[in-house]
Amino acid sequence: MQVVILCGGQGTRLREETEFRPKPMVEVGGRPILWHIMKSYAHHGFRRFVLCLGYRGDFIKQYFLNYEPLSNDFTVRLGSRPRVTYHGAHPEQDFQVTLADTGPQTMTGGRVRRVEPYVDGDTFMVTYGDGLADVNISELLAFHHRHGKLATVTAHRPASRFGVLEIADDHRVVRFAEKPKSDGWASAGFFVFNRRLFDYLGDDECVLEREPLERIAAEGQLMVYKHEGFFFAMDTYREYLALNELWDQDEAPWKVWDDDSGQDHRSLLLAG
């Protein structure tokens, strides 16, 4: 089963980091946030990825083209029969990554439609290239199969931007809660779709979260997987700093894998 990751946005609210590279390549703990997302899926056995490229997609292509030589020791045989032999192995050696140019201005639905030729099978997953979570992907997929509908969206309860006051009739504050979780639910991405989704997608102007999902919901074919755990979207520089602080303090809830591949490999980014 393949995981489609939307990697084409310009990340204008994070311009401090995205002026020269796409947001999925912004580092958390010395690795692109895209790498963290892929590792989360791989922990549950999903290692086939289709990346929908757009803004500075060449940066992402260079990253994966240079991943092997910059992750391993190697021997180069020169001359008439050149060959490169890699020594050792890294945890990502069995990843299969398809990099698809889906256009610089294409909307989310249009990007997914463009990668249809690369999606095999009846079920596939889609998520954004800038959100980290400790979603149990295996349970999410099992939930999708149980209900048998066309689509599943993972939802979380976002924290309020402000402190919330509970006030009595005499203007006395009964309770003060600093940025509590809201009672409502919001999309966190981490979708699971039947390939019939492609029938709902339009041209490059199609926004996945608008008409396609609105139609699917109206037809009773959209189910929600409620995630009570960690979810964090990196939209601003402050959020970028917060994610790096969690990683540096070894308090990153999304790190579900158990290996030494989280070390600082900044040299991998120099290829871009």
PLY file of the C-alpha trace (Angstrom):
ply
format ascii 1.0
element vertex 272
property float x
property float y
property float z
element edge 271
property int vertex1
property int vertex2
end_header
0.00 0.00 0.00
1.29 3.43 -0.90
1.44 6.65 1.07
0.91 9.84 -0.96
2.50 12.88 0.71
1.63 16.41 -0.37
4.93 18.27 -0.71
4.15 21.10 -3.12
3.10 24.09 -1.03
5.20 27.25 -0.73
5.08 27.55 3.06
4.69 31.33 2.95
4.02 31.60 6.70
7.40 29.98 7.38
9.40 32.17 5.01
12.37 32.25 7.40
12.99 28.61 6.46
11.21 28.16 3.14
12.60 30.96 0.99
15.08 28.58 -0.61
13.64 25.14 0.15
10.18 23.55 0.33
8.57 23.23 3.73
8.78 19.40 3.84
12.58 19.82 3.78
12.70 22.14 6.79
14.69 20.39 9.50
13.48 19.00 12.79
16.41 17.62 14.75
18.70 17.83 11.73
16.37 15.86 9.45
13.63 17.11 7.08
10.16 16.97 8.58
9.28 14.83 5.54
11.75 12.20 6.77
10.05 12.12 10.18
6.65 11.58 8.54
7.98 8.75 6.39
9.60 7.10 9.40
6.26 7.16 11.22
4.59 5.27 8.38
7.54 2.88 7.98
7.26 1.95 11.66
3.88 0.42 10.79
5.22 -1.35 7.70
4.37 1.20 5.00
7.49 2.03 3.01
6.17 2.85 -0.48
5.81 6.59 -0.90
4.59 8.88 -3.67
5.68 12.49 -3.16
3.64 15.22 -4.85
6.24 17.87 -5.65
5.71 21.53 -6.49
7.60 24.50 -5.06
11.35 23.77 -5.13
10.67 20.15 -5.95
14.22 19.90 -7.31
15.46 20.19 -3.73
13.54 17.08 -2.70
14.71 15.18 -5.79
18.34 15.99 -5.01
17.86 14.88 -1.42
16.75 11.38 -2.42
19.16 11.06 -5.34
22.03 11.68 -2.92
20.61 9.78 0.02
22.62 6.57 -0.46
26.12 8.07 -0.88
25.56 10.55 1.95
24.19 7.88 4.30
26.86 5.22 3.79
30.54 4.58 3.41
31.24 3.55 -0.16
33.95 2.46 -2.59
34.18 3.94 -6.08
35.63 1.94 -8.93
36.85 4.27 -11.66
37.80 3.62 -15.27
35.99 1.95 -18.15
33.66 -0.02 -15.87
32.81 2.41 -13.04
30.90 1.12 -10.06
29.92 2.29 -6.60
29.76 -0.24 -3.76
28.03 0.83 -0.55
29.15 -0.55 2.81
26.76 -1.17 5.64
23.09 -0.30 5.63
20.80 2.38 6.95
17.25 1.87 8.27
15.68 3.40 5.15
17.29 0.97 2.69
13.97 -0.67 1.78
12.06 2.57 1.12
10.58 3.00 -2.37
10.03 6.67 -3.17
8.31 7.97 -6.31
8.92 11.67 -6.89
6.24 13.23 -9.09
6.25 16.83 -10.31
2.63 17.91 -9.81
3.07 21.57 -10.76
4.07 24.72 -8.88
0.54 26.12 -8.39
-1.57 22.95 -8.34
-4.05 22.58 -5.49
-4.16 19.56 -3.17
-6.86 17.64 -5.06
-5.13 18.30 -8.38
-1.85 16.99 -6.98
-3.44 13.74 -5.84
-5.16 13.35 -9.21
-1.84 13.77 -11.03
-0.23 10.83 -9.20
-3.03 8.37 -9.98
-0.78 6.42 -12.42
1.64 5.72 -9.56
-0.97 4.44 -7.09
-1.52 0.67 -7.12
-4.34 -1.24 -5.52
-7.73 -0.26 -4.19
-6.61 1.48 -1.00
-4.00 4.16 -0.41
-3.13 6.79 2.18
-2.63 10.55 1.87
-1.17 13.07 4.28
0.47 16.48 4.40
4.22 17.06 4.35
4.27 19.36 7.36
2.38 17.62 10.17
3.77 15.28 12.83
1.68 12.95 14.98
1.81 9.74 16.97
-1.16 8.30 15.06
-1.32 4.51 15.18
-1.36 3.97 11.41
-2.15 0.27 11.79
-5.25 1.02 13.87
-6.26 3.79 11.46
-6.12 1.39 8.53
-7.99 -1.33 10.43
-10.71 1.22 11.25
-10.98 2.14 7.57
-11.36 -1.48 6.52
-13.98 -2.15 9.18
-16.36 0.61 8.15
-16.02 -0.09 4.41
-16.65 3.49 3.29
-14.75 5.41 0.63
-12.69 7.67 2.89
-11.33 8.13 6.40
-9.92 11.35 7.84
-7.94 11.50 11.06
-9.20 14.20 13.43
-7.73 15.79 16.53
-8.97 18.31 19.07
-6.89 21.47 18.59
-5.84 23.58 21.52
-7.46 26.97 21.91
-5.27 29.92 20.92
-6.25 31.72 24.12
-6.86 31.04 27.78
-10.53 30.23 28.45
-12.50 31.68 31.36
-15.56 30.17 32.99
-17.44 33.14 34.55
-20.21 33.14 37.16
-23.20 35.51 37.08
-21.48 37.87 39.53
-18.48 38.22 37.16
-16.36 35.94 39.33
-13.96 33.64 37.45
-14.88 30.09 38.38
-12.21 28.41 36.30
-9.23 29.52 34.23
-7.83 27.16 31.61
-4.74 28.15 29.66
-5.22 27.12 26.01
-7.32 23.99 26.66
-8.25 21.52 23.97
-11.41 22.50 22.17
-14.59 20.44 22.18
-14.63 20.37 18.38
-12.58 18.19 16.04
-10.31 19.31 13.18
-8.70 17.45 10.32
-5.13 16.28 10.92
-4.66 14.71 7.50
-3.56 11.07 7.70
-6.30 10.08 5.25
-7.15 6.61 3.95
-8.94 6.43 0.60
-10.44 3.91 -1.74
-9.14 4.63 -5.24
-12.67 5.68 -6.21
-11.51 9.01 -4.77
-10.01 9.78 -8.18
-13.55 9.97 -9.62
-14.19 12.99 -7.35
-11.05 14.93 -8.26
-11.05 17.69 -10.87
-8.32 19.68 -12.59
-5.31 21.44 -11.07
-7.61 23.94 -9.34
-9.31 21.17 -7.35
-8.89 21.53 -3.58
-9.16 18.13 -1.91
-10.63 19.59 1.27
-13.40 21.43 -0.55
-15.70 19.89 -3.18
-14.30 16.31 -3.20
-14.46 15.76 0.56
-17.66 17.81 0.87
-19.34 15.56 -1.73
-18.00 12.39 -0.14
-19.27 13.53 3.27
-22.69 14.45 1.84
-22.93 10.94 0.39
-22.20 9.40 3.79
-18.88 7.98 2.61
-16.49 9.92 4.89
-15.65 8.50 8.31
-13.51 10.02 11.06
-10.78 8.34 13.06
-10.50 10.25 16.34
-6.92 10.73 17.47
-6.56 11.80 21.08
-2.77 11.85 21.04
-0.15 14.22 19.70
-0.55 16.22 16.50
1.42 19.30 15.49
1.44 21.12 12.14
4.50 23.22 11.36
3.01 26.35 9.79
5.01 29.14 11.44
8.53 29.81 12.69
7.32 29.55 16.28
5.98 26.05 15.57
9.25 25.15 13.87
11.10 26.14 17.03
8.65 24.23 19.23
9.11 20.98 17.30
12.89 21.29 17.42
12.76 21.94 21.13
10.73 18.76 21.67
13.27 16.79 19.63
16.30 18.30 21.36
14.82 17.50 24.78
14.09 13.92 23.71
10.38 14.54 24.22
9.16 14.04 20.64
5.90 12.03 20.87
5.95 11.21 17.15
9.27 9.32 17.40
7.92 5.79 17.47
10.87 4.09 15.76
13.78 2.59 17.67
17.10 3.09 15.91
19.93 5.60 15.71
18.77 7.20 12.45
17.60 10.34 14.22
21.15 11.63 14.49
22.08 14.92 12.87
22.71 14.30 9.16
22.73 17.87 7.94
25.09 16.92 5.12
22.15 15.26 3.40
20.57 18.67 2.95
23.62 20.18 1.28
22.77 18.29 -1.92
19.93 20.76 -2.50
0 1
1 2
2 3
3 4
4 5
5 6
6 7
7 8
8 9
9 10
10 11
11 12
12 13
13 14
14 15
15 16
16 17
17 18
18 19
19 20
20 21
21 22
22 23
23 24
24 25
25 26
26 27
27 28
28 29
29 30
30 31
31 32
32 33
33 34
34 35
35 36
36 37
37 38
38 39
39 40
40 41
41 42
42 43
43 44
44 45
45 46
46 47
47 48
48 49
49 50
50 51
51 52
52 53
53 54
54 55
55 56
56 57
57 58
58 59
59 60
60 61
61 62
62 63
63 64
64 65
65 66
66 67
67 68
68 69
69 70
70 71
71 72
72 73
73 74
74 75
75 76
76 77
77 78
78 79
79 80
80 81
81 82
82 83
83 84
84 85
85 86
86 87
87 88
88 89
89 90
90 91
91 92
92 93
93 94
94 95
95 96
96 97
97 98
98 99
99 100
100 101
101 102
102 103
103 104
104 105
105 106
106 107
107 108
108 109
109 110
110 111
111 112
112 113
113 114
114 115
115 116
116 117
117 118
118 119
119 120
120 121
121 122
122 123
123 124
124 125
125 126
126 127
127 128
128 129
129 130
130 131
131 132
132 133
133 134
134 135
135 136
136 137
137 138
138 139
139 140
140 141
141 142
142 143
143 144
144 145
145 146
146 147
147 148
148 149
149 150
150 151
151 152
152 153
153 154
154 155
155 156
156 157
157 158
158 159
159 160
160 161
161 162
162 163
163 164
164 165
165 166
166 167
167 168
168 169
169 170
170 171
171 172
172 173
173 174
174 175
175 176
176 177
177 178
178 179
179 180
180 181
181 182
182 183
183 184
184 185
185 186
186 187
187 188
188 189
189 190
190 191
191 192
192 193
193 194
194 195
195 196
196 197
197 198
198 199
199 200
200 201
201 202
202 203
203 204
204 205
205 206
206 207
207 208
208 209
209 210
210 211
211 212
212 213
213 214
214 215
215 216
216 217
217 218
218 219
219 220
220 221
221 222
222 223
223 224
224 225
225 226
226 227
227 228
228 229
229 230
230 231
231 232
232 233
233 234
234 235
235 236
236 237
237 238
238 239
239 240
240 241
241 242
242 243
243 244
244 245
245 246
246 247
247 248
248 249
249 250
250 251
251 252
252 253
253 254
254 255
255 256
256 257
257 258
258 259
259 260
260 261
261 262
262 263
263 264
264 265
265 266
266 267
267 268
268 269
269 270
270 271
